[in-house]
Amino acid sequence: MAVIDPQASEPESKGEDDHTIVVDRTAPGVSQDDHTVLVDRIAPGEEQTDLTIVVDRSVRAKPGTSKDRTARKRRIAPPPVPSGFAPQAVTAAGADAREHYPPRTIPATPTPAPDSEAGPAATREASATMPSVARNSRVAARAAVVVFVASCVVSAVGLTLIAFALVARF
């Protein structure tokens, strides 16, 4: 990399074209001193090593055959669990495995509770002047059914009139 002086017209590189662009971001009236601090991250006595890994991607790997993929899927590996973390896995019995258990005894049915006396009479009398909740709910249900049937009839008549209007137009 070439060092570029913002005041110079050309980079100080030797024949190589450096595409570095230096932008002057100092505000007007601020000194032009360079406040860049270079930090050497190599400890004294160590040599600088380049840890860059170059990967050649010019040759593409061929996709595996379906036989390879199915063989890879069928392998079962134990999970990566440290030893002593959990008990070892046990191989299952497999499909259609049945275990037999001894029949258990059914406890005897409990005796029914003794009949109790009728409690005190209701404190409220059934009066003919009070509205019946059952009667009111039946009336509301009938009204809802009538409104539903009427809306179905109106929509059927409207669709029929629209169909006749379209047929008559053509």
C-alpha positions in Angstrom: 0.0 0.0 0.0 1.3 3.4 -0.9 1.3 6.3 1.5 -0.5 9.3 0.1 0.1 12.8 1.0 -3.1 14.9 0.7 -1.0 17.8 -0.6 0.9 15.7 -3.2 -0.5 15.3 -6.7 0.6 11.6 -7.2 1.0 8.6 -4.9 4.5 7.7 -3.7 4.2 4.2 -5.1 6.6 2.8 -7.6 4.6 2.1 -10.8 1.6 0.5 -9.1 -1.8 2.1 -9.4 -3.2 2.6 -5.9 -6.9 3.4 -5.9 -6.9 4.9 -2.4 -8.9 8.1 -2.2 -8.0 10.5 0.6 -10.9 12.7 1.7 -10.2 15.9 3.7 -12.8 15.9 6.5 -11.4 18.7 8.6 -13.7 21.5 9.4 -12.8 25.0 8.3 -10.6 26.7 10.8 -9.3 23.4 12.3 -5.6 22.6 12.1 -4.5 20.1 9.4 -2.4 18.1 11.9 -2.7 14.3 11.4 -4.1 12.7 14.6 -3.7 9.1 13.4 -2.2 6.8 15.9 -0.5 3.7 14.6 -0.6 0.7 17.0 1.8 -2.2 16.6 0.0 -5.3 17.8 3.0 -7.6 17.6 4.7 -8.2 21.0 8.4 -7.5 21.1 10.4 -10.6 20.1 7.6 -12.1 18.0 7.7 -12.3 14.3 4.7 -11.3 12.2 2.8 -14.2 10.7 0.2 -14.0 8.1 -2.8 -16.1 9.2 -4.7 -15.6 5.9 -6.1 -18.9 4.5 -6.4 -19.0 0.7 -9.2 -21.3 -0.5 -9.1 -22.5 -4.1 -12.7 -22.5 -5.4 -11.9 -23.1 -9.0 -12.9 -26.8 -8.9 -16.4 -27.4 -7.8 -17.4 -30.5 -5.9 -19.7 -32.9 -7.7 -23.0 -33.5 -6.0 -23.3 -36.9 -4.4 -25.5 -39.6 -5.7 -28.9 -40.3 -4.1 -27.4 -43.6 -2.8 -24.7 -41.6 -0.9 -27.3 -39.3 0.6 -29.6 -42.0 1.8 -26.7 -43.9 3.3 -25.7 -40.7 5.1 -29.2 -40.2 6.5 -29.5 -43.8 7.8 -26.6 -43.6 10.2 -27.5 -43.0 13.8 -24.9 -41.4 16.0 -25.2 -40.9 19.7 -25.7 -37.3 20.8 -22.6 -35.4 21.9 -23.3 -35.5 25.6 -20.4 -35.6 28.1 -20.1 -38.8 30.0 -21.8 -38.9 33.4 -24.3 -36.2 32.3 -27.2 -38.5 31.8 -27.8 -42.3 31.8 -26.8 -44.1 28.6 -29.3 -44.5 25.8 -31.1 -47.8 25.6 -32.0 -49.4 22.3 -35.8 -49.4 21.9 -37.7 -52.6 21.4 -38.8 -51.6 17.9 -42.1 -51.5 16.0 -45.0 -53.8 17.1 -43.3 -54.4 20.5 -45.7 -55.2 23.2 -45.2 -55.6 26.9 -47.5 -57.6 29.0 -48.7 -56.3 32.3 -50.6 -58.3 34.9 -54.2 -57.4 35.2 -55.0 -55.1 38.1 -58.0 -55.5 40.4 -60.8 -53.1 40.1 -61.9 -51.6 43.4 -65.5 -52.3 44.4 -68.0 -49.5 43.5 -68.8 -47.2 46.4 -72.3 -47.4 48.0 -74.7 -44.7 47.0 -75.2 -41.8 49.3 -78.3 -42.0 51.6 -81.3 -40.0 50.6 -81.6 -36.8 52.4 -84.8 -34.9 53.3 -86.2 -32.3 51.1 -84.9 -28.9 52.0 -87.1 -25.9 52.9 -89.6 -24.7 50.4 -88.6 -22.0 47.9 -89.0 -18.5 49.3 -90.1 -17.1 45.9 -93.5 -18.0 44.5 -94.0 -18.8 40.8 -96.2 -15.9 39.7 -98.0 -15.6 36.4 -97.2 -11.9 36.2 -93.4 -12.5 36.1 -91.9 -13.0 32.7 -90.7 -16.5 31.8 -87.1 -16.7 30.7 -87.8 -19.9 28.8 -90.7 -18.2 26.9 -88.6 -15.1 26.1 -85.8 -17.2 24.8 -88.1 -19.2 22.5 -89.6 -16.0 21.1 -86.1 -14.6 20.4 -85.0 -17.8 18.8 -88.1 -17.8 16.5 -87.5 -14.2 15.6 -83.9 -15.0 14.7 -84.9 -18.0 12.5 -87.6 -15.8 10.7 -85.0 -13.0 10.0 -82.5 -15.6 8.7 -85.1 -17.2 6.3 -86.2 -13.7 5.1 -82.5 -12.7 4.3 -82.1 -16.0 2.4 -85.2 -15.3 0.3 -84.1 -11.7 -0.4 -80.6 -12.8 -1.5 -82.0 -15.6 -3.7 -84.5 -13.2 -5.4 -81.7 -10.6 -5.9 -79.4 -13.1 -7.5 -82.1 -14.4 -9.7 -83.0 -10.9 -10.9 -79.3 -10.2 -11.6 -79.0 -13.4 -13.6 -82.1 -12.5 -15.7 -80.7 -9.0 -16.3 -77.4 -10.3 -17.5 -79.1 -12.9 -19.8 -81.5 -10.3 -21.2 -78.6 -7.9 -21.9 -76.7 -10.4 -24.1 
